[in-house]
Amino acid sequence: MGVIFIMVPLALLFALGAVLAFIYAVREGQFDDVDTPPHRMLHDED
């Protein structure tokens, strides 16, 4: 029964960290252009 008092707050902290990381990535523009990199790989000219 005592394990639940450790695991629930730990899970909530982990979820909060994931949400904050997602918000940071969106604000920094990580998701602005998701189409160009796959096409760039196909048209790589040396």
C-alpha positions in Angstrom: 0.0 0.0 0.0 2.9 2.4 0.7 4.3 2.0 -2.9 1.3 3.9 -4.3 2.4 7.0 -2.4 5.7 7.0 -4.3 4.5 5.9 -7.7 1.6 8.3 -8.2 3.6 11.5 -7.6 6.5 10.1 -9.6 4.1 9.4 -12.5 2.6 12.8 -12.3 6.1 14.4 -12.3 7.0 12.4 -15.3 3.8 13.4 -17.2 4.4 17.0 -16.3 8.0 16.8 -17.6 6.7 15.3 -20.9 4.1 18.1 -21.3 6.7 20.8 -20.6 9.1 19.3 -23.0 6.4 19.2 -25.7 5.5 22.8 -25.1 9.1 23.8 -25.3 9.6 22.0 -28.6 6.5 23.6 -30.1 7.6 27.1 -29.0 11.1 26.5 -30.4 9.7 25.6 -33.8 10.6 21.9 -33.8 7.3 21.0 -35.6 7.2 23.9 -38.1 8.5 21.9 -41.1 7.8 18.2 -41.0 7.6 17.6 -44.7 10.9 18.8 -46.1 13.4 16.5 -44.3 12.0 13.3 -45.7 12.1 14.7 -49.3 15.6 16.1 -48.8 16.8 12.6 -48.1 15.3 11.3 -51.3 16.9 14.1 -53.4 20.4 14.1 -51.9 22.9 15.0 -54.6 26.6 14.4 -54.1 
